[in-house]
Amino acid sequence: MRVRPRLVTLAVACAAVGLTAFVAGCGNHAAGAIWAAPAASGSAVPGSAKVSAPAGPAASGPTGSPISGRLSLASVAGKVIVIDPGHNGGNVTQPKLMASPVPMGTGTKACDTTGTETNSGYQEAAFTWDVSVRLAALLRSAGAKVIMTRNNNTGVGPCVDERAAIGNDNHAAVAISIHGDGAPAKDHGFHVLEPKRVGAPSNAIIAPSHQLALKIRDNYRARTGIPPANYIGTDGINTRGDMGGLNLSVVPKVLVECGNMRNAGDAAMMTSQTYRQRMAEGLAAGLAAFLA
């Protein structure tokens, strides 16, 4: 698994800077304050992220009752599954690195961004990490070999091209990137991004990625009761040709915007541990349905 030199050398640079702004990105973290290669398949589940924030009054919410009951995850046993928690908690400390151009399959784009947050300050990077840890635990308990693209929520990166490479290099059966949207407050709901045929490496996995998107959409909606987005895509599916993490993937992959963090109703669910668990269960059910 490759570690881009620009990320490794930052550790030395940060050590020489006596600014508090660099503490989060250059802390003393063995697993990668500056991003290090993720743990190998079958490694221990990352420590639980016990994060929450006050939930404001709901402006919107689930349109149906979430289904519950036992998950059927037998199909994931023995499969390599890459989970990509969007952004990272330390990205805000490295704006120049985040803005640096990296390959995206049809040109270049920024390494990454800091992500969005709720009005109460719950960061997207914390949300994606929490849901990813929950999802990883569910999949590992069913026998999957899970690889995370980052090992904590205190580091920086990896860049979008490196996130795609982790799935490719490990010959994953499937890869999923988890995010929260930052659309205008009136907009609500989730959507699943799938790769578009644009002459990128992902051309080889357009069809299976579409099937994956459908399975994730249906199971996420069923397990959470959250409706498809009312502001983008078609019935919860959004085909994109400008996403480096999708364009560069040669394994079936989608990106899930689990809700709009700027909408009060969606934010109330995304800051709820109960709903984050339901979200993880919906994603796990979708992955299992695709792999069945």
N, C-alpha and C positions, 0 to 999 in steps of 0.2 A: 504494500500500500504506500503510495507516494506522499510525501509531505513537502509542499512547495517551499523552496528556500526562503522566499520573502516572508513566510510566516515564522520559520524557525529563527532566522536572524533577528527578528524583532525582539526576542527574549533578551539578547545581549544589549540591544539598543535601549530597551526599557529599563534595564538594570542601571543604566548610567543616567537616567533622567530622574530628578528628585521632585517630580510633580505628583500631587495627589490624583490628578486626572488619570494617571497611568496605573494606579493601584489595582483596579478591577481587571485590567488587561494584562498585568505583569505580576500578579500575585504568586505566592509560593505554592502552586498546585501541581502535584505530580502528574495528574492526568491531563494537563494542558491548559494553563492560563493563556498561553499562546498555543493554538491548536496543535495537538499531537495525534498520531494515527489512532483510530478507534480500536477498542478491544477486539480480539479475535472472536470468531463464531463460538457460541456456547459459553462465553465468559459470564461472570456473575452479573446479575441485574444491577444497574446503577442505583445508588441510594435514592430513596423516595424523595421527591420534591414536595415538601409540605408548604405549599404556597396558596394563599387566598387573599381576597380583597373584598371590601364591602360591596354588596350588590345594590345598585340603585333601583328605582322603580322600573318595572318592565314596560317598555313602550311596545314591545312585540314579544312573542314567545312561541312555544310549540303549537302547531295547529292540530296535532293529533296526540293521542296518548302513547308514550313510548312503550314498546313491548319489552317484556322482561323474561326471565327464565334462563335456563342453561344454554350456554353457547356451544355450538357444534364446531369444534376447531380441529378435528382429526386430520383434515387434509393438509394442515401446515406442518405436520410432523416430518422432521428430516429436511425441510426446505430452508434454504438460505433467504432470509428476508431482511432487507435494508430499510431502516427507519431513519428519516432525515428530519430532525427537529429544526424548524426554520429559525434562522438568525442565531444569535448567541448573546449572552448577557454582557460580555465585554466589548462587543462591536462598537459601542458608543465611544470607547476610549481610543479608537484607531480610525478616525475619519478619512485620513489619506489612504490607508490600506483599503478601506471599504470602497472608496471611489476609484481605485486602480482598475484598469481594464483587464479583463480575462476573456478567454475564448467562450463563445456561446453557441457554436455550431454554424452560425450564419454571419459571423462578425465578432464583435466584442461587446461586453457590457460591464457594468460595475461588479466588483468582487462580491459584494453583498450590501445590505443596508442594516440599520438598527432595528427595523420593524416598527410596529405601531404600539398602541397601548389603549387601555380603557380610560374613561374620564377620571376614574379614581386612581390611575397610575399603575395598573396591573399590566406589566409589559408582555408583549407578544412572545418574546424569547422565553419568558418564564412559563407562559401558557403552553407553548409548543413542547418545551422540555417536560413539563408535568404530564401531558397527555401521552407523549412518546414513551416515558418511563412506564406508565400504566399499560400501554399497548405492548411494550416489550415483555412485561411480566406475564401478560395473558398468553402471548405467543410462545414464550419459552416454557411455560407450564404445560403447553400442548406439544412440546417437542421440537419447536422450530429453532433454527440456528439464527439468532438475531444479531445484526451488526448495526450499531448506531453511528451516524456520521460525526457526532460529537459526544464527549464523555461527561460533560457537566454544563452548567449554565453560567460559568464564571469566566470563560475563555473568549477568544477572538476567532472568528471564522469557523469552519473552512469556507473558501470561496465557492461560488456556485459550480464552477467546473470541477473542483475537487470533490464536491458532494456527489456529482454524477459519476465520477471515476470510481468512487468507493463501491457503488453498485456494480459497475462494469467489471472492475478488477476482481471482485468476489463472485462473479457469475451468479448473481442473485436470481432467484426465481421470480422475484418481484421487489419493487422499491416504492416507497411512499414518502412524500414530503408533507409535513404537517405545519399549517400556518393559521393565522387569524387575520382577517381583512381589516383595512382602515378606511372604509368608504364613508360617505356622508351619513350623519346620524339617522336620517329618515330611512335608510336602506337596511334591510335585514335578511337573514337566511344564510345558508351555506352553499358552496359550489365546488365542483371538482374540476380541476384543470387537467386537460389531456394534451399530448403533443399534436401539433399540426404538421402535415407533410410540407416541409419547406426546404428539402435538399440537405437536411442535417443527418447526423448518424441515427437519430431516432426514426428515420423513415422505415427502418427494419422492424420497428415494434409499434407502428401506428395502430394496427388492428387489435392486437392483444391489449394495448393500453386503453383502447376504447372500451373493450369488454371489462377491463379492470375498473374503469371510471363508472360504468353502469352498476357493477356489483357494489362498489363503495357507496355510490349515491343511494341505492335502494336500501342497503343495510344500515347506513348511517342515519338516514331519515327514519327508518323503522325503530331503531334502538333509542333515538334521542327525541323524536317527535318534532325536530326542527325542520321547517320548510325549506325548499330550495330558494336560493336568492331571488329577490324580487327586482333586482337592479342590473343583473349581468348574467350572460349565458342563456341557455335554453333548458328549462326543467332541471336545473342543477348541474349541467355540463357546459364547460367553457373550453373551447378549442383554441390553443394559443401557439403561436410560432415564435414568440419573443422571450421564452423562458429558457435560460441556459441549462438549468438543471434537468429540464425535460428534453431539450434539443440534443444534448450530448449523451443521453442514456441509450444503451443498446439492450437494456433489459426492460420489460414492461414496467411503466412508472406513471404515477399521477401525483398531483399536488392538491391537497385538500385545504380550502379556506373554510375552517370549521364554523365560522360565524363572523359577524361584523363587530369588532371590538368597540366601535364608536356608537353603536346602537345600544340604548339602555337595556332593552330586552335581551338581546344576544349577549351583552356584557354580563348581565345577571347570571346567565347560564354558564358562561365561560369562566366566571370567578367562583362558581360552585363546585366543590370537590365531587359532589354527587353527580353533577352533569358531566364533569370531565371524565369520570369513570364510565358513564354511559357513552360518551364520545369514543373512548378507547374501545369499548365493547362493540360499538357499531363499526369502527374501522377494522377490528379483528374479524368480525363476522363477514365483512366485505372481502377481506383478503382470503379467508377460508373458502368463501363461495367461488372466488376466482380460481383458486388452486385445486378445487374439487374435481 
